């Protein structure tokens, strides 16, 4: 796991990505809190914090005695979430390009090249 990032945040980030990518269907339950804690060898409290974070974001809903299930995902909201991730990744790429002293043209050419490989 990523050092410096709290474990509960790493777990929430992982589930968030999987939910937004459609790996969990609407109404599907996340792994049980105790089961996940045991599997990852972490405390139940850490797992609860991760799931509560997802609930605060509206991705999952808690059901007393049953666990957390995945909420329906609004198509526009999904697009917005993915757009924010793309913006963050491109902002980071620009920062690294500046450190590497790349010109804007070189960076654009690199993106164009990478896009052409993606289409194959």
PLY file of the C-alpha trace (Angstrom):
ply
format ascii 1.0
element vertex 120
property float x
property float y
property float z
element edge 119
property int vertex1
property int vertex2
end_header
0.00 0.00 0.00
1.05 3.63 -0.52
3.04 4.97 2.39
2.01 8.39 3.62
-1.63 7.82 2.70
-3.78 6.46 5.54
-4.84 2.86 5.02
-8.55 3.70 5.24
-8.05 6.29 2.48
-6.25 3.74 0.28
-9.10 1.26 0.76
-11.73 3.91 -0.01
-9.78 5.05 -3.09
-9.60 1.47 -4.36
-13.33 0.82 -3.88
-14.18 4.24 -5.35
-12.25 3.39 -8.52
-13.85 -0.04 -8.77
-17.35 1.39 -8.26
-16.81 4.14 -10.83
-15.35 1.64 -13.31
-18.47 -0.51 -12.93
-16.77 -3.45 -11.22
-19.50 -3.29 -8.56
-23.10 -3.21 -9.75
-25.90 -1.12 -8.29
-27.23 -2.83 -5.16
-24.20 -5.11 -4.83
-22.81 -5.35 -1.31
-19.20 -4.54 -0.52
-17.26 -7.23 1.35
-18.23 -7.46 5.01
-16.37 -5.14 7.35
-14.98 -7.99 9.44
-14.17 -10.09 6.38
-12.26 -7.30 4.69
-10.43 -6.42 7.90
-9.37 -10.03 8.31
-8.36 -10.39 4.65
-6.26 -7.20 4.72
-5.02 -7.81 8.27
-6.20 -4.42 9.45
-8.51 -3.27 12.22
-12.28 -3.27 11.85
-12.22 0.44 12.74
-9.99 1.17 9.72
-12.41 -0.69 7.45
-15.38 1.18 8.93
-13.63 4.52 8.29
-13.08 3.57 4.64
-16.70 2.54 4.15
-18.01 5.63 5.94
-15.93 7.80 3.64
-17.58 6.14 0.62
-20.99 6.64 2.23
-20.28 10.36 2.76
-19.50 10.61 -0.95
-22.84 8.97 -1.79
-21.26 5.94 -3.46
-22.59 3.41 -0.94
-25.35 3.18 1.65
-25.17 1.40 5.00
-27.91 -1.09 5.89
-28.10 -2.03 9.55
-27.12 -5.67 10.00
-26.33 -6.21 6.31
-23.41 -3.96 5.43
-22.82 -1.43 2.68
-24.31 -1.65 -0.79
-23.42 0.28 -3.94
-25.75 3.11 -4.93
-26.89 3.73 -8.51
-24.34 5.88 -10.25
-25.57 8.89 -12.22
-24.01 8.92 -15.70
-23.18 12.63 -15.57
-21.69 12.24 -12.10
-19.53 9.35 -13.32
-18.30 11.46 -16.22
-17.51 14.33 -13.86
-15.60 12.04 -11.50
-13.53 10.68 -14.39
-12.97 14.18 -15.78
-11.57 15.28 -12.42
-9.20 12.31 -12.43
-8.01 13.15 -15.95
-7.45 16.79 -14.96
-5.45 15.73 -11.91
-3.32 13.31 -13.93
-2.67 15.87 -16.67
-1.81 18.54 -14.11
0.71 16.17 -12.58
2.08 15.35 -16.06
2.51 19.09 -16.76
4.36 19.50 -13.46
6.75 16.65 -14.34
7.20 18.04 -17.86
8.23 21.39 -16.37
10.74 19.66 -14.10
12.10 17.80 -17.16
12.28 21.13 -19.05
10.00 19.82 -21.81
8.39 22.37 -24.10
4.61 22.51 -24.48
5.05 21.20 -28.01
7.06 18.18 -26.78
4.42 17.43 -24.16
1.61 17.70 -26.72
3.51 15.44 -29.12
4.00 12.89 -26.36
0.27 12.92 -25.58
-0.57 12.57 -29.28
1.83 9.62 -29.58
0.40 7.91 -26.51
-3.15 8.43 -27.79
-2.25 6.87 -31.13
-0.93 3.76 -29.36
-4.10 3.56 -27.27
-6.26 3.40 -30.40
-4.49 0.30 -31.75
0 1
1 2
2 3
3 4
4 5
5 6
6 7
7 8
8 9
9 10
10 11
11 12
12 13
13 14
14 15
15 16
16 17
17 18
18 19
19 20
20 21
21 22
22 23
23 24
24 25
25 26
26 27
27 28
28 29
29 30
30 31
31 32
32 33
33 34
34 35
35 36
36 37
37 38
38 39
39 40
40 41
41 42
42 43
43 44
44 45
45 46
46 47
47 48
48 49
49 50
50 51
51 52
52 53
53 54
54 55
55 56
56 57
57 58
58 59
59 60
60 61
61 62
62 63
63 64
64 65
65 66
66 67
67 68
68 69
69 70
70 71
71 72
72 73
73 74
74 75
75 76
76 77
77 78
78 79
79 80
80 81
81 82
82 83
83 84
84 85
85 86
86 87
87 88
88 89
89 90
90 91
91 92
92 93
93 94
94 95
95 96
96 97
97 98
98 99
99 100
100 101
101 102
102 103
103 104
104 105
105 106
106 107
107 108
108 109
109 110
110 111
111 112
112 113
113 114
114 115
115 116
116 117
117 118
118 119
